[in-house]
Amino acid sequence: MEVIGTNLSPMIIILVLALSFAISIIFHLLLKFLFVISKQNPNLPPGSMGLPFVGETLSFLHPHHSNSIGSFLQHHFSRYGKIFKSHLFGRPAIVSCDRELNNFVLQNDDKFFKVSYPKAMHDILGKNSLIIAAGDTHRKLRSVIVSFISGCKTRPIFLHSLHNLSVSLIDSWRSRTQVSFVKEMKMFALSLMLKEVFGIDAKESIGSKIFEEFETYMIGFVSLPLNLPGTPYFKAVKARGRLSTIVKEMMRERRKRELLGGNNNNEDFLQVLMSNNWKLSDEEIVSVALDILLGSYETTATLLGLIVYFLVHSPPKILAKLKEEHQAIRNGKGNGECLDLEDYKQMEFTYNVTYEAMRCGNVVKFLHREAITDVKFKDIVIPSGWKVHPVFSAIHLDPTLHPNPQQFNPWRWNDDKEMNKKVTPFGGGPRLCPGIELAKLEIAFFLHHFVLNYRWKTRDDECPLAYPYVKFKRDLMLEIEPLQLPK
C-alpha cells in the first residue's frame, strides 16, 4: 500500500495542478466574457455573476421560510437594489424585486418576453404543457382549461361532489388525533379532479395508480434535474411517461367502444376534449388533462396547508371571524344541505384569508422569462437573450407596500382593488393562472366544514419552506380534535 501511494502521489499532484490551471483559465475567460458584456451593455444593473458555470443558482434556490425572501435576496437587495444582474440556471439573468418591472414583464409576455423555463422542466412537463407553451398554442390550451373551470363552477353536480367529498373526509378524521394535512389535501383535490376529468373514483385501482404516479412525479418535479437512473428527477420523467400512457389508454378504450357501436355515456372532461371541438392532438389532450390534475394536486393542496398554518399561528380573532362567517352560512341551511354558489358569494372574509395566505406564503416565488429583444426599462437595458426572473415574494413582503409584511392580516384585503395592484401570487397578464378561481372555490367549501368541526395545532418545527416550491417538513402534521359530534 505504501509503494502504491508513493507512486500515485506525483500523478495526483500533476492532475490537481492541471485541473486547477484549467479552472483558472476558464474562470479568467468567463470574467473576460462578462467584462465584454458589461462594456457592450453599460446600462446593465449592478450585481454579481457568481462562480463559473453554476453562477449563483445554488444560493438563489437555497431553502428558506416561504414567508420571507431568504438570505440571497436579502443580501443582493441591500447591496444592489431591487433590480440586479446575476447568473442563474446556466444563463446571464436580470432578477427583479421591483413591482413596476414585474408588472411590465407580465403585461408584455409574447411581445418583449417569452417563457423560458430550463430544459429540465420541458422534459418533465412535456412540450405541450400550459406552463411552458407559448403563442397560439398557449392561447388555445388556456382557453380549453378556462372552459373547464367555468363549467365546473356552474355545474350543480360538481358543487355536490365537492361538498360531499369534503364532508366524507372530515368525518373520516373523527377517530384520529393526527393528520398529515397537505398529503390528505392532495388526495382530496386529486380525487375531485379525477372524477371531473376522467369520471373515475380515486379508490378504483386506476385512481390509486394515478395518485401513486403523481407522488413520484412531484418529488422529482422539485429535485435537482439529474437525469440519471435512480435519481428523483429520472423517476419523475418516467412517472410522467406512465401517466401519459394511462390517459392514452383511456382514450383508446373509448374510441374502441365507439367503433364497435357502443355508446360513450361519459360526461367527464376527457370526453369533451376528445369531441374534437377544440381540434386538439392526442398529446395536447394528455397535457391539458395532466395540467389540470397537477394544478389541483400541488397548488390547491399547498394553499390550503398555508391557510391552516397561518390561522393557527396568528391572533385568535382571525379564526374566530372565519368561524363566525361560516356558522352564519350553516345556520341558513337545512340539516345536511349542500353548499351552493350563493353560499360561496357570502364567504367574503374567506376570500381575504385565502389571498392573505397567498401573499404571505408565496406558492409561486418567481417566474422564468427571456428577453426576445433588447428591452429598455427606465435607466436599464435588458439584453436580448438574457433571462428575467420577476420575484413575487419580494413584492408580497415589501414593507413599503405592506405595513408589517410578515404579519398575517386578512383585513388588508378589505380594499381588494388596491391590494390586487400589489400582489401577484399567480402571475398576471395573458399568462395569469386560469385555475385560481377553481382553487378558491374548493378551498372555501373545504374550510367551511373544517373550521366548524375541528380545532387543531401544529408541531413547533413545522413551517412552510420555499425549495423554491412551498413544502412542509412532514406535509404539515396536525394534531386535531373534533368540536362536535356528527349530525
C-alpha positions, 0 to 999 in steps of 0.5 A: 500500500505504501509503494502504491501511494508513493507512486500515485502521489506525483500523478495526483499532484500533476492532475490537481495542478492541471485541473486547477490551471484549467479552472483558472483559465476558464474562470479568467475567460468567463470574467473576460466574457462578462467584462465584454458584456458589461462594456457592450451593455453599460446600462446593465444593473449592478450585481454579481455573476457568481462562480463559473458555470453554476453562477449563483443558482445554488444560493438563489434556490437555497431553502428558506421560510416561504414567508420571507425572501431568504438570505440571497435576496436579502443580501443582493437587495441591500447591496444592489437594489431591487433590480440586479444582474446575476447568473442563474440556471446556466444563463446571464439573468436580470432578477427583479424585486421591483413591482413596476418591472414585474408588472411590465414583464407580465403585461408584455409576455409574447411581445418583449418576453417569452417563457423560458423555463430550463430544459429540465422542466420541458422534459418533465412537463412535456412540450405541450404543457400550459406552463411552458407553451407559448403563442397560439398554442398557449392561447388555445390550451388556456382557453380549453382549461378556462372552459373547464373551470367555468363549467365546473363552477356552474355545474350543480353536480360538481358543487355536490361532489365537492361538498360531499367529498369534503364532508366524507373526509372530515368525518373520516378524521373523527377517530384520529388525533393526527393528520398529515394535512397537505398529503390528505389535501392532495388526495382530496383535490386529486380525487375531485379532479379525477372524477371531473376529468376522467369520471373515475373514483380515486379508490378504483385501482386506476385512481390509486395508480394515478395518485401513486404516479403523481407522488413520484412525479412531484418529488422529482418535479422539485429535485435537482434535474439529474437525469440519471437512473435512480435519481428523483428527477429520472423517476419523475420523467418516467412517472410522467411517461406512465401517466401519459400512457394511462390517459392514452389508454383511456382514450383508446378504450373509448374510441374502441367502444365507439367503433364497435357501436357502443355508446360513450355515456361519459360526461367527464372532461376527457370526453369533451376534449376528445369531441374534437371541438377544440381540434386538439392532438392526442398529446395536447389532450394528455397535457391539458388533462395532466395540467389540470390534475397537477394544478389541483394536486400541488397548488390547491393542496399547498394553499390550503396547508398555508391557510391552516398554518397561518390561522393557527399561528396568528391572533385568535380573532382571525379564526374566530371571524372565519368561524363566525362567517361560516356558522352564519352560512350553516345556520341558513341551511337545512340539516345536511344541505349542500353548499351552493354558489350563493353560499360561496358569494357570502364567504367574503372574509374567506376570500381575504384569508385565502389571498392573505395566505397567498401573499404571505406564503408565496406558492409561486416565488418567481417566474422564468422569462427571456428577453426576445429583444433588447428591452429598455426599462427606465435607466436599464437595458435588458439584453436580448437573450438574457433571462428575467426572473420577476420575484413575487415574494419580494413584492408580497413582503415589501414593507413599503407596500405592506405595513408589517409584511410578515404579519398575517392580516386578512383585513388588508384585503378589505380594499381588494382593488388596491391590494390586487395592484400589489400582489401577484401570487399567480402571475398576471397578464395573458399568462395569469393562472386560469385555475385560481378561481377553481382553487378558491372555490374548493378551498372555501367549501373545504374550510367551511366544514373544517373550521366548524368541526375541528380545532387543531395545532401544529408541531413547533418545527413545522413551517412552510419552506420555499425549495423554491416550491412551498413544502412542509417538513412532514406535509404539515402534521396536525394534531386535531380534535373534533368540536362536535359530534356528527349530525 
